């Protein structure tokens, strides 16, 4: 739908516009990863793997703070991003129905609204953990300044480096759950390598996930001079790079096999391996020479993009399910 044809639509209410600026549907998956990190931390604590006292009330409290704080900080980042991209959003099909192109919000409103809720969201984490507040604020600053303003319009590696911002929810959730149990000011010390491996899971997942979207929407980024990998290096190179990241995902999932002390259960290595192969099959199926459909899109790239969403969700949820199984039932397949 073009901007002209939507200009006569009645503007939605202010609350609806604010939710659209926050891109709540995009935030859901990120919040799932943060909540899963909390559940993994607290379950390991209750089973004695981590030397921390945690009750279910503690878990619920931290989960609520993370849900609200994370939604506000990530939503604020998205709103600020819409302010900065106000010049290009009207020219892309996937963004032309956002509030600013439709005239439902001004760029200034998006900037002010986004800045306020991003600050409030990050500050909320101070109720449970200064380290969680730091990583939340880091994510906002990195996404806005490094990705949106610096990298996005300058390099085809934009989504690779910028993916650091979207990879922080497990760090935030884990740090929030750990709270004062980590008695030092080193923000990189979260008391376990598990949150960092979950961070790298999202980091390695982001390029093939987003490049599939770029292939699916082939040509849109080129119209607005955004140097996405497929626009600069071509679809064949992009698919090859995506396959490399799939191999790295497979290696990351196998960490418990050669590093038992990581804290990740060995069973998850096999489950994550199966899930990664299932996802990688969709990446391998992408044909860079596939004819576009009637909408000018690559169907197999679209299929890989949507499968990637389920893949990441199941990777985190499967870890939670396995962690919930009593260690004595898992035996050697459980965490050390």
Protein Blocks (a to p, Z undefined) as FASTA:
>chain_A
ZZklmmmpccddfklmmmmmnommlmmmmmmmmmmmmmmmmmmmmnomaccdddfklmmm
mmmmmmmmmmmmmmmmmmmmmmmmmmmmmmpfklmmgmklnopacfklmmmmmmmmmmmm
mmmmmmmomklmmmmmmmmmmmmmmmmmmmmmmbfklmmmmmmmmmmmmmmmmmmmnmmm
lgcfbfklgoiaklmmmmmmmmmmmmmmmmmmmmmmgojlmmnopacfklmnojklmmmm
mmmmmmmmmmmmmmmmmmmknopafklmmmmmmmmmmmmmmmmmpcfkbccdfkopafkl
mmmmmmmmmmmmmmmmmmmmmmmpcfklnmmmmcZZ
